[in-house]
Structures are given as structure tokens and as C-alpha cells.
Amino acid sequence: MDIVSLPLEIEASGIDSRYRLVVMAIQHAKHIAEGTKPQVDSPYRKVSMQALCDVLYGKFDILYGQEAKEAQREESRRRAARWTQTRPSERELEIAEAIRRDIDNYRAMAVQQSDVVQDES
């Protein structure tokens, strides 16, 4: 039977509402999509279902209030640092722009040549 069709026992997992369950599953699904490994071995392949299993089986701490806000700020800092590390360098951006210009020129030449061929026909 699919986990979505099962009756939820959210009281046992420490979650106080279905809304909080959905929000937590969404946040955890984003983390799994970014590369975090699911905590529970589940038969599901979809990230959303893996996250829901993790949340329902209580495999991580649930933070409330000020503690939750501080954890979100820390996560934002970590994501910004990770993005800064993976951001392309100026040289890579210049090379990418040169490649785009070359492709645009190639496309324009191909259109011109096809117009010439059609005119000759």
C-alpha cells in the first residue's frame, strides 16, 4: 500500500499538524534534491516520497520558534557559501559568451545559406 494512502499518525512523529508535515517534507525534499541522502531506505524513487518517509519516521530533529529561525539563517549562509564556491569565474563567463556569439553567427550563416539555396530553386 502506498504511503500517501495510509492514515497518518503525525502525533507519534512529534509533528503537531499536517501543515507542518507538508512544510517539513517540502524543505527536506529540496535538501534531498540538492544531494543529501535520505535517512530511511524506502522503495520510493521520487524525492518527495523519500522526504515524506524521512519526516514521518522521525529521522531528524524538529526545531521550533527561535531555534528554527536560527537554523534557517545558518542554512542560508551555507547555501550562499556553496553557491560562491561553484560560481563560474570571470574567464569562464567570457568563454561562454564567446561560444554563444559563435553559435549565433553560425545560425545566421546557416539561415543565409538556406535563403540562397531557396532563391536558386
C-alpha positions as CSV (number, residue, x, y, z in Angstrom):
1,M,0.0,0.0,0.0
2,D,1.3,3.5,-0.8
3,I,2.4,5.7,2.0
4,V,0.1,8.6,0.7
5,S,-3.0,6.5,1.1
6,L,-2.1,5.3,4.6
7,P,-3.7,7.1,7.6
8,L,-1.2,9.5,9.1
9,E,-0.1,9.2,12.7
10,I,1.6,12.5,12.9
11,E,1.4,12.7,16.7
12,A,3.8,9.8,17.1
13,S,6.5,11.6,15.0
14,G,6.4,14.8,17.0
15,I,4.7,16.9,14.3
16,D,1.8,18.9,15.6
17,S,-0.1,19.4,12.4
18,R,-0.5,18.2,8.8
19,Y,0.6,21.7,7.6
20,R,3.9,21.4,9.4
21,L,4.3,17.8,8.0
22,V,3.9,19.2,4.4
23,V,6.3,22.1,5.0
24,M,8.9,19.9,6.6
25,A,8.6,17.3,3.7
26,I,9.0,20.1,1.1
27,Q,12.1,21.5,2.8
28,H,13.6,18.1,3.2
29,A,12.8,17.2,-0.4
30,K,14.7,20.3,-1.5
31,H,17.7,19.0,0.5
32,I,17.5,15.6,-1.0
33,A,17.2,17.1,-4.5
34,E,20.4,19.0,-3.7
35,G,22.3,15.9,-2.8
36,T,21.5,15.0,0.8
37,K,21.0,11.3,1.2
38,P,17.6,10.1,2.5
39,Q,17.7,8.9,6.1
40,V,15.3,6.0,5.6
41,D,15.7,3.2,3.0
42,S,12.4,3.4,1.2
43,P,11.1,1.7,-2.0
44,Y,10.2,5.2,-3.4
45,R,12.2,6.8,-6.1
46,K,10.6,10.2,-6.0
47,V,12.3,12.8,-3.9
48,S,9.0,14.0,-2.4
49,M,8.1,10.5,-1.2
50,Q,11.6,9.9,0.2
51,A,11.3,13.1,2.1
52,L,7.9,12.2,3.5
53,C,9.2,8.9,4.7
54,D,12.1,10.6,6.5
55,V,9.7,13.1,8.2
56,L,7.1,10.5,9.2
57,Y,9.7,8.1,10.6
58,G,11.3,11.0,12.6
59,K,14.8,10.6,11.4
60,F,15.8,14.1,12.2
61,D,15.2,16.8,14.9
62,I,12.2,19.1,14.6
63,L,13.1,22.7,15.6
64,Y,10.5,25.3,16.7
65,G,10.5,29.1,17.3
66,Q,13.8,31.0,17.6
67,E,15.8,27.8,17.2
68,A,14.2,27.1,13.8
69,K,14.8,30.7,12.6
70,E,18.4,30.5,13.5
71,A,18.8,27.1,11.8
72,Q,17.2,28.6,8.6
73,R,19.7,31.6,8.7
74,E,22.6,29.2,9.1
75,E,21.3,27.1,6.2
76,S,21.0,30.2,4.0
77,R,24.6,31.1,4.9
78,R,25.8,27.6,3.9
79,R,23.9,27.7,0.6
80,A,25.3,31.2,-0.2
81,A,28.9,29.9,0.5
82,R,28.3,26.8,-1.6
83,W,27.0,28.9,-4.5
84,T,30.0,31.2,-4.2
85,Q,32.3,28.3,-4.5
86,T,30.6,26.8,-7.6
87,R,30.0,30.2,-9.3
88,P,31.9,30.3,-12.6
89,S,35.0,32.6,-12.8
90,E,35.1,35.7,-15.0
91,R,37.2,33.9,-17.6
92,E,34.7,31.0,-17.8
93,L,31.9,33.6,-18.3
94,E,33.8,35.3,-21.1
95,I,34.4,31.9,-22.8
96,A,30.7,31.1,-22.5
97,E,29.8,34.4,-24.0
98,A,32.2,33.9,-26.9
99,I,30.7,30.5,-27.6
100,R,27.2,32.0,-27.6
101,R,28.3,34.6,-30.1
102,D,29.9,32.0,-32.4
103,I,26.7,29.9,-32.3
104,D,24.6,32.9,-33.1
105,N,26.9,33.7,-36.1
106,Y,26.7,30.1,-37.3
107,R,23.0,30.1,-37.1
108,A,22.8,33.4,-39.1
109,M,25.1,32.0,-41.7
110,A,23.0,28.8,-42.0
111,V,19.8,30.9,-42.5
112,Q,21.5,33.0,-45.2
113,Q,22.7,29.9,-47.0
114,S,19.3,28.3,-46.9
115,D,17.8,31.5,-48.3
116,V,20.3,31.4,-51.2
117,V,19.5,27.8,-51.9
118,Q,15.8,28.5,-52.0
119,D,16.3,31.5,-54.3
120,E,18.2,29.4,-56.7
121,S,15.5,26.8,-56.9
